[in-house]
Amino acid sequence: MTLGRFGGVYAALHAGQCVGDVWTQTDWCARTKGNPGADGRRACTIHVATLTATQATFLGLAVAATGEQLSIRRTLLGLTLNAASHYAMDRRDHGVMPLLTKAMSRWGKDKFAALGQPPLATGAAALDKAWHIGWCAIAAAIITGRN
């Protein structure tokens, strides 16, 4: 892995994350994905599928533009891990957010998560975005790592 290879893959995943998490997500998915039960799980699954497809598209365009060759196995592994982390966070009260903010209450993350007025401009939204971007970096490291 080179830093440039890692950076290029990370940039494609990050761009795909930003577009996929906002522009390709339907209103129904955004409103329903955190709900308990089958509807919440279904909405979150659909959202994660479209987000992952968006990231794969951005990554594919970057590969096509640069001629870079990536391992299909490592790419699938990175995208799958990223999708799983995204689902875990986006289930909101039924995912990892309350567990993480409680575990980090010593540093005020529980209070930070409660800031603002839902659904926009909340501390929870900022924590959510940071989680997703961090996992883009982990996925990029997996995708560009040695075979």
C-alpha positions as CSV (number, residue, x, y, z in Angstrom):
1,M,0.0,0.0,0.0
2,T,1.2,3.5,-0.8
3,L,-0.1,6.6,0.9
4,G,-1.3,7.9,-2.5
5,R,-3.2,4.7,-3.3
6,F,-4.8,4.7,0.1
7,G,-5.7,8.4,-0.3
8,G,-7.3,7.9,-3.7
9,V,-9.4,5.0,-2.4
10,Y,-10.3,7.0,0.7
11,A,-11.3,10.0,-1.3
12,A,-13.6,7.9,-3.5
13,L,-15.2,6.2,-0.5
14,H,-15.6,9.5,1.3
15,A,-17.2,11.2,-1.7
16,G,-19.5,8.2,-2.2
17,Q,-20.3,8.3,1.6
18,C,-21.3,12.0,1.4
19,V,-23.4,11.6,-1.7
20,G,-24.9,8.2,-0.7
21,D,-25.8,9.3,2.8
22,V,-27.7,12.3,1.7
23,W,-28.5,12.5,-2.0
24,T,-29.3,8.8,-2.7
25,Q,-31.1,8.1,0.5
26,T,-34.9,8.3,0.2
27,D,-37.0,10.3,2.6
28,W,-38.7,7.2,3.8
29,C,-35.4,5.5,4.6
30,A,-34.2,8.6,6.4
31,R,-37.3,8.8,8.5
32,T,-37.7,5.1,9.2
33,K,-34.3,3.5,9.4
34,G,-33.9,4.1,13.2
35,N,-37.4,2.8,14.1
36,P,-37.8,-0.4,16.0
37,G,-39.1,-3.5,14.2
38,A,-39.1,-4.8,10.7
39,D,-39.8,-1.5,9.0
40,G,-36.8,0.1,10.6
41,R,-34.5,-2.8,9.7
42,R,-35.8,-2.8,6.1
43,A,-35.4,1.0,5.7
44,C,-31.9,0.8,7.1
45,T,-31.0,-2.2,4.8
46,I,-32.3,-0.3,1.7
47,H,-30.4,2.8,2.7
48,V,-27.1,0.9,3.3
49,A,-27.5,-0.9,0.0
50,T,-27.9,2.3,-2.0
51,L,-25.1,4.0,0.0
52,T,-22.8,1.1,-0.7
53,A,-23.7,1.1,-4.4
54,T,-22.9,4.8,-4.5
55,Q,-19.6,4.2,-2.9
56,A,-18.8,1.4,-5.3
57,T,-19.7,3.7,-8.2
58,F,-17.4,6.4,-7.0
59,L,-14.6,3.9,-6.4
60,G,-15.2,2.3,-9.9
61,L,-15.1,5.8,-11.5
62,A,-11.8,6.5,-9.7
63,V,-10.4,3.2,-10.8
64,A,-11.5,3.8,-14.4
65,A,-10.0,7.3,-14.4
66,T,-6.7,6.3,-13.0
67,G,-6.2,2.8,-14.3
68,E,-5.5,1.6,-10.8
69,Q,-6.0,-2.1,-10.1
70,L,-7.7,-3.1,-6.9
71,S,-8.2,-6.6,-5.5
72,I,-11.8,-7.6,-5.9
73,R,-11.6,-9.7,-2.7
74,R,-10.2,-6.8,-0.6
75,T,-12.6,-4.3,-2.2
76,L,-15.6,-6.5,-1.4
77,L,-14.3,-7.0,2.1
78,G,-13.8,-3.3,2.7
79,L,-17.2,-2.3,1.3
80,T,-18.9,-5.0,3.3
81,L,-17.3,-4.0,6.5
82,N,-18.1,-0.3,5.8
83,A,-21.8,-1.3,5.1
84,A,-22.0,-3.3,8.3
85,S,-20.6,-0.3,10.3
86,H,-23.0,2.0,8.6
87,Y,-26.0,-0.2,9.4
88,A,-24.9,-0.5,13.1
89,M,-24.8,3.3,13.5
90,D,-27.9,4.2,11.5
91,R,-30.2,2.0,13.5
92,R,-29.9,4.9,16.0
93,D,-31.5,4.0,19.3
94,H,-31.4,0.3,18.2
95,G,-27.7,0.5,17.1
96,V,-24.4,1.4,18.5
97,M,-24.9,5.1,19.1
98,P,-26.5,4.9,22.5
99,L,-23.9,2.3,23.6
100,L,-21.0,4.4,22.4
101,T,-22.2,7.7,23.9
102,K,-22.9,6.0,27.2
103,A,-19.5,4.4,27.2
104,M,-18.0,7.8,26.5
105,S,-20.1,9.8,28.9
106,R,-16.9,10.6,30.9
107,W,-16.0,12.9,28.0
108,G,-19.5,14.3,27.6
109,K,-20.5,12.4,24.4
110,D,-23.9,11.6,25.8
111,K,-24.6,15.3,26.3
112,F,-23.0,16.2,23.0
113,A,-25.3,13.6,21.2
114,A,-28.4,15.3,22.8
115,L,-27.5,18.8,21.5
116,G,-29.7,20.5,18.9
117,Q,-33.1,19.9,17.5
118,P,-33.8,16.7,15.6
119,P,-33.6,15.8,12.8
120,L,-30.9,18.4,11.7
121,A,-27.9,20.0,13.3
122,T,-27.7,17.7,16.3
123,G,-24.7,16.4,18.1
124,A,-25.9,12.9,17.3
125,A,-25.7,13.8,13.5
126,A,-22.2,15.0,13.9
127,L,-21.2,11.8,15.8
128,D,-22.9,9.7,13.1
129,K,-21.0,11.5,10.3
130,A,-17.7,11.1,12.1
131,W,-18.3,7.4,12.6
132,H,-19.0,6.9,8.9
133,I,-16.0,8.9,7.7
134,G,-13.7,7.0,10.1
135,W,-15.0,3.7,8.7
136,C,-14.3,5.0,5.2
137,A,-10.6,5.2,6.2
138,I,-10.7,1.7,7.7
139,A,-12.3,0.4,4.5
140,A,-9.7,2.2,2.3
141,A,-6.9,0.6,4.4
142,I,-8.5,-2.9,3.8
143,I,-9.0,-2.3,0.1
144,T,-5.5,-1.0,-0.5
145,G,-3.7,-3.4,1.8
146,R,-1.4,-6.2,0.7
147,N,-2.8,-9.4,-0.6
